[in-house]
Amino acid sequence: MAAADTPSASTLRRRDLCSRGIRLARKMRSDVADLLDIYVERQGLDASVSVAAVEGVPVAAAEHWGEQTGTQRLLDNLAAYRAFRALLAQMLEEQREQLGDADAALGRALAAVLLQVSAFAYHLEELLELESRRPPGDDGDGPPAPPRLSLFEQKLRGLGVLRELAQWAVRSVRDLRQLARPGPGPSSAPGMAEGQ
């Protein structure tokens, strides 16, 4: 194999981190789907209920996804997972206040997904450091606390948070696949110059 065809150590490290990140995101997506089933059942909600956009919940859809650089994708993902970490912690606290230990299965499932979200955010920070980009500081605990909601509104907000988290897990897999592809540079989108 020619020396020009041999990937650099940083390229191999990036591919390894992306590969591990993809596995983490897929596992998280599976666990969030299971959690959604438990959540809907335990909260007495209809799985087909429509939930309006929830304040503080990042939206996974990106208008110009194909034009984003790898670094932009990582920064978007990191901001989203930091917000989800705060939102899930809030949901867990609300669930404990409402039910105490009466619904341990839901509490354990929420705590497990919260742990995965935290681990994934750390993983994204590692990738950003590898890209020679210092991750932005974590601005406290995420989005501001929403106004006091009724119990039903809390349940709907929780459903919206979990649905959007599931969408982010799918987007994260796409973003990490894109980042792992060999290209002109670690933070360049395919066919795009860094300056665009």
Residue, then its C-alpha position, 0 to 999 in steps of 0.5 A: m500500500a502506498a504511503a499516500d493511501t495510508p490514513s493518518a493516526s488522527t483519521l483512524r482515531r476519528r473513524d474509530l470514534c465515529s464508529r463507536g458513536i454510531r453504536l452508542a446512538r443506535k443503542m440510545r435510539s433503541d432504548v428511547a423507543d423502549l422508553l417511549d412505550i413505557y412512558v406512554e403506557r405509564q402516563g396513560l397517553d395515546a401513542s398517536v397523540s400529536v405534540a406541538a413543538v416543545e420549548g427548549v427541545p432542539v429540533a433534529a430536522a436541518e434545512h441545509w443538512g448537506e451543506q453543514t461541515g463536520t464541525q457544524r454537525l458536531l456542534d449542533n449535536l453537542a448542543a442538542y444532547r446537552a439540552f436533552r441532558a437537562l430536559l431528561a433530568q427535569m423529567l426524572e425529577e418530576q417523575r419522582e415527585q409525582l410517583g415517588d418509587a411507585d413506578a421504578a421501571l419508568g424511573r430506571a428507564l429514564a435514568a438509563v437514557l439520561l446516562q446514555v445522553s450524558a455519555f454521548a455528549y462526552h463522546l461528541e466533545e472528544l470528537l470536537e477535540l480531535e477536530s482541533r476544536r475546543p467544545p463550547g462551554d456548557d452553559g449551566d444546566g441547559p434550557p431555562a426551566p419552563p413555567r410550572l406546567s399542569l401534570f398533563e402538560q408535563k406528560l405531553r412535554g415529556l412525550g415531545v422530549l422523548r420523540e425528538l430525542a429519538q429523531w436526534a439519535v437517527r440524525s446523529v448516526r447520519d452525521l457521524r457516518q458523514l464525518a467518518r467518510p474519507g474526504p478532503g478534510p476532517s471538518s469539510a462537508p462533501g463537495m464544500a470548501e471550508g469557507q462556505 
